[in-house]
Every structure is written in structure tokens, then in C-alpha cells.
């Protein structure tokens, strides 16, 4: 595998639909666009969505978690998958991996779809390729 041009995001990660990433681990922060899309999807207005489905952390809205620690929209699968938050859509291709590649292995400890048998330069190339692909 040649580094950069030939590394595809799917070379380093394949979602196993296990839901482990839906357990919170620090919370799922929401953008304004996330709030608009999810509130529309669940057919409530913005204020109702924020009060019933979110908590505020550091002045930013996050999705609530159920008593089991999972996102309130997790029910064996993501019930808001078509409009899931940006943070969820990007998992595990996070900029934090570009800053510190060891973050990949730390995240992989709770995500069976992340490959840990590849050198950092391959992981970085895969993360970079994904992030480039979603730029507006």
C-alpha cells in the first residue's frame, strides 16, 4: 500500500455496527446544522429538541445518554442514522489523530472496526483522505 494517494478511509476502518461508539465517551456535541436536522427528523421544534434530547456541557449542546450509557437514539442501531451528528459521521476519522497518531490506538480500544496493525503513516493518510473527502 503506497502512502497517501493510495490509502482509502476504508483501508483503516470498517464499521462493525456494534454501537460501542454510541456509548458516549465524553459526549456527542451538536452543531447548529445537527440540531436542525435531528429536530426535523424527530418532528419537534428546536427548543423542544434541546430540552428533551440534549444536555449542555461547556455551553454546547450534547445528546443525552440513557441509563445504559448509550446515546438516547441508540436502539441496537442508530435511530437517527440519516441525520446523525457530524461528530458521529466523522468517527473515527478525527483531526486529533493527525495531531497525535497514538489517539487512533486509544480510540481503537473501544472500536473493533479500527485497524491497529498498520503503521501510523498509513492511518494518518487514511484519516487525511477522509477529511479531505468531506470538505465543502
NORMO-V392155 format. One record per backbone hydrogen bond with DSSP energy under -0.5 kcal/mol. NH is the residue of the N-H (numbers start at 0). CO is the residue of the C=O. If there is no record, write none. Layout:
BEGIN
NH/CO + NH/CO
END
This chain:
BEGIN
4/2 + 6/3 + 7/5 + 10/7 + 11/8 + 12/8 + 13/112 + 21/18 + 22/19 + 23/20 + 24/22 + 26/23 + 28/26 + 29/60 + 34/30 + 35/31 + 36/32 + 37/33 + 38/34 + 39/35 + 40/36 + 41/37 + 42/39 + 43/38 + 48/44 + 49/45 + 50/46 + 51/47 + 52/48 + 53/49 + 54/61 + 56/54 + 56/59 + 59/56 + 61/54 + 62/27 + 63/52 + 65/69 + 68/65 + 70/21 + 71/63 + 73/70 + 74/72 + 74/76 + 78/72 + 80/77 + 82/79 + 83/80 + 87/84 + 88/84 + 89/85 + 90/86 + 92/89 + 93/91 + 96/93 + 97/93 + 97/94 + 98/94 + 99/95 + 102/99 + 103/100 + 104/100 + 105/101 + 106/102 + 107/103 + 108/104 + 108/105 + 109/106 + 110/107 + 113/110 + 114/11 + 121/118 + 122/118 + 123/119 + 124/120 + 125/121 + 126/122 + 127/123 + 128/124 + 129/125 + 130/126 + 131/127 + 132/128 + 133/129 + 134/131
END
